[in-house]
């Protein structure tokens, strides 16, 4: 996707840009509301990630004026304002989705994919597959070799992220962020969740799919395909 990222916090903008680029997306940056409005009206994007509290024009004003000028690009609004009234104001300005800070990068990516799909972009597969392991995104049913597997919420969320990023090494930081956002627990709880996931999807079967990349993270892949 081609994404316009309007965020004035340099560190967050850099982290978001790096994350989205790392997932194959092209990112254009705007650091204030006036630049965001100009780029939204003159560029071609598949989605706009728009901070609510921008210097100059605020995000709601940018969204409203862009809509009035005919911009139909899906808008995901980011904000630390989390009351119902704040959210309603964002939607009233023309936003398509609303994500409250702090947030998990993985959730941001999933929401952008959903916006792109609803806007008529490339359809997203509703069943993820790695070898004989499948995850139905609608029913959340996990199967391997015809067997139905029951997973708790946290291992299931990790499995979805790993399957979406199959064959890529997903870092521990990305996995922790998917579960806990910017505040992971002090104890190594991730290791326990990964142990539960491995026990469910790998241990009863002859071919291992979940691979530990020591000191970095994990990769879900059928190594016989390499």
C-alpha distance (Angstrom), angle and dihedral (degrees) to the residues before:
residue distance angle dihedral
X1 . . .
X2 3.79 . .
X3 3.80 106.0 .
X4 3.80 131.1 -170.0
X5 3.80 108.2 -150.6
X6 3.82 114.4 -162.5
X7 3.81 107.0 -174.0
X8 3.81 126.3 135.1
X9 3.82 98.1 -163.2
X10 3.84 102.8 95.1
X11 3.80 97.6 -152.4
X12 3.80 94.6 46.8
X13 3.80 91.8 44.9
X14 3.81 90.6 50.9
X15 3.81 92.7 47.5
X16 3.79 92.9 47.5
X17 3.78 92.2 46.2
X18 3.78 92.4 49.7
X19 3.81 92.2 47.2
X20 3.81 94.8 48.4
X21 3.80 93.5 43.1
X22 3.79 89.0 49.7
X23 3.80 88.0 58.6
X24 3.80 92.3 54.1
X25 3.81 100.2 -95.6
X26 3.81 127.0 132.1
X27 3.80 113.1 -127.9
X28 3.81 129.7 -159.7
X29 3.81 116.3 -168.6
X30 3.80 131.6 -141.0
X31 3.80 119.5 -178.1
X32 3.82 99.5 -169.8
X33 3.78 139.3 29.5
X34 3.80 97.3 -104.2
X35 3.81 92.1 54.2
X36 3.80 90.6 45.2
X37 3.80 92.3 53.5
X38 3.80 92.8 46.7
X39 3.80 93.2 49.7
X40 3.81 93.1 43.5
X41 3.80 89.9 54.9
X42 3.80 98.3 42.1
X43 3.82 104.8 33.1
X44 3.80 133.1 67.7
X45 3.79 113.7 -122.2
X46 3.78 137.0 164.3
X47 3.81 92.6 -146.3
X48 3.80 140.8 2.3
X49 3.80 122.3 -142.6
X50 3.79 103.8 -158.8
X51 3.81 127.2 -172.0
X52 3.80 111.6 -142.1
X53 3.82 95.7 -143.2
X54 3.81 104.9 54.3
X55 3.83 126.9 155.3
X56 3.78 112.8 -103.0
X57 3.79 107.6 5.1
X58 3.80 110.2 25.7
X59 3.78 119.2 -128.0
X60 3.80 94.9 -101.4
X61 3.81 90.8 53.7
X62 3.81 91.2 47.2
X63 3.80 90.8 51.8
X64 3.81 94.3 45.2
X65 3.81 94.5 48.4
X66 3.80 92.4 44.5
X67 3.81 90.3 52.6
X68 3.82 91.5 47.4
X69 3.81 88.3 52.6
X70 3.81 90.5 53.8
X71 3.81 102.0 -99.5
X72 3.81 107.8 153.1
X73 3.83 98.5 177.2
X74 3.84 112.4 132.0
X75 3.81 111.4 -101.8
X76 3.79 125.5 -151.1
X77 3.80 108.8 -167.5
X78 3.81 120.3 -150.4
X79 3.77 120.5 -158.8
X80 3.77 147.0 149.4
X81 3.83 88.0 -140.1
X82 3.79 104.0 100.9
X83 3.80 108.3 169.2
X84 3.79 121.0 115.4
X85 3.80 89.2 -114.8
X86 3.82 91.0 54.7
X87 3.79 91.4 50.6
X88 3.79 93.0 47.3
X89 3.81 89.6 50.8
X90 3.80 89.9 52.3
X91 3.79 92.6 50.9
X92 3.80 90.9 44.5
X93 3.82 88.4 55.9
X94 3.81 89.1 57.3
X95 3.80 105.1 -92.5
X96 3.80 116.5 150.7
X97 3.80 97.0 -156.3
X98 3.79 138.2 10.0
X99 3.82 128.2 -146.2
X100 3.81 121.4 -173.6
X101 3.81 121.0 -141.2
X102 2.97 129.0 -86.9
X103 3.78 95.1 47.7
X104 3.79 139.1 159.2
X105 3.81 115.8 -101.9
X106 3.80 89.6 -137.7
X107 3.81 90.8 57.6
X108 3.80 90.9 49.5
X109 3.79 90.0 53.4
X110 3.81 93.7 48.1
X111 3.81 90.9 49.7
X112 3.81 91.6 49.9
X113 3.80 90.5 51.1
X114 3.81 89.7 50.7
X115 3.83 92.5 49.6
X116 3.79 91.0 48.4
X117 3.79 91.2 49.1
X118 3.81 93.7 49.1
X119 3.81 90.1 48.3
X120 3.80 90.1 59.0
X121 3.80 100.0 -93.2
X122 3.76 124.7 137.3
X123 3.83 110.8 -42.7
X124 3.77 114.7 -110.2
X125 3.79 118.4 -128.5
X126 3.79 110.8 -107.3
X127 3.79 93.3 -157.2
X128 3.80 118.4 53.8
X129 3.80 116.0 -154.5
X130 3.79 136.7 -170.0
X131 3.80 112.4 173.9
X132 3.85 105.0 -52.4
X133 3.82 93.3 -20.0
X134 3.83 115.8 101.9
X135 3.80 136.1 -179.8
X136 3.80 119.2 -165.5
X137 3.81 106.0 -148.9
X138 3.79 93.2 -156.9
X139 3.81 100.6 48.2
X140 3.85 95.3 23.1
X141 3.80 86.9 -133.9
X142 3.81 114.4 157.9
X143 3.80 120.7 -157.5
X144 3.76 135.1 175.0
X145 3.79 121.7 -172.1
X146 3.80 89.3 -16.0
X147 3.82 93.6 -52.1
X148 3.80 117.5 122.1
X149 3.81 111.7 -130.6
X150 3.80 124.2 -155.7
X151 3.80 114.4 -146.3
X152 3.83 130.4 -179.2
X153 3.80 117.3 -119.6
X154 3.83 98.4 -95.3
X155 3.84 97.9 48.4
X156 3.82 88.7 44.2
X157 3.81 91.2 54.5
X158 3.81 90.5 48.1
X159 3.80 90.4 48.8
X160 3.80 91.9 53.1
X161 3.81 91.9 51.8
X162 3.81 92.8 46.6
X163 3.81 92.0 47.8
X164 3.80 92.2 49.1
X165 3.80 88.4 51.5
X166 3.81 95.8 38.6
X167 3.80 116.3 168.0
X168 3.84 90.2 15.7
X169 3.80 120.4 102.6
X170 3.82 106.7 -114.8
X171 3.78 110.8 -154.8
X172 3.79 124.3 -128.0
X173 3.82 88.3 -116.6
X174 3.82 91.5 57.5
X175 3.80 91.9 48.5
X176 3.80 92.6 47.6
X177 3.79 90.7 48.4
X178 3.80 90.9 51.7
X179 3.82 89.7 57.2
X180 3.79 104.5 33.5
X181 3.79 108.6 13.4
X182 3.79 114.9 -141.5
X183 3.82 95.2 -18.2
X184 3.83 111.4 62.8
X185 3.82 116.9 178.4
X186 3.79 118.8 -92.1
X187 3.82 92.8 -123.0
X188 3.79 119.6 71.6
X189 3.80 94.4 -102.2
X190 3.80 90.8 150.6
X191 3.81 90.0 69.9
X192 3.82 90.6 57.9
X193 3.81 92.3 50.0
X194 3.81 91.5 48.1
X195 3.81 89.8 49.4
X196 3.82 89.5 53.6
X197 3.80 90.8 48.1
X198 3.81 93.2 49.0
X199 3.81 91.2 47.2
X200 3.79 90.8 54.9
X201 3.80 102.9 41.8
X202 3.82 104.0 29.0
X203 3.79 117.9 20.8
X204 3.82 98.5 69.8
X205 3.84 91.7 47.5
X206 3.81 132.8 73.3
X207 3.84 96.7 -132.7
X208 3.81 117.9 64.5
X209 3.80 116.8 -141.5
X210 3.82 103.8 169.7
X211 3.79 109.8 74.4
X212 3.80 126.3 -172.1
X213 3.80 115.2 -139.2
X214 3.79 98.8 -159.6
X215 3.78 115.1 -125.5
X216 3.81 92.5 5.4
X217 3.80 115.7 54.0
X218 3.78 142.3 -94.2
X219 3.79 139.1 -53.2
X220 3.79 127.3 -157.7
X221 3.78 107.6 -152.8
X222 3.77 144.2 132.0
X223 3.81 97.6 -118.5
X224 3.80 90.8 -164.5
X225 3.82 85.9 71.2
X226 3.83 91.0 62.4
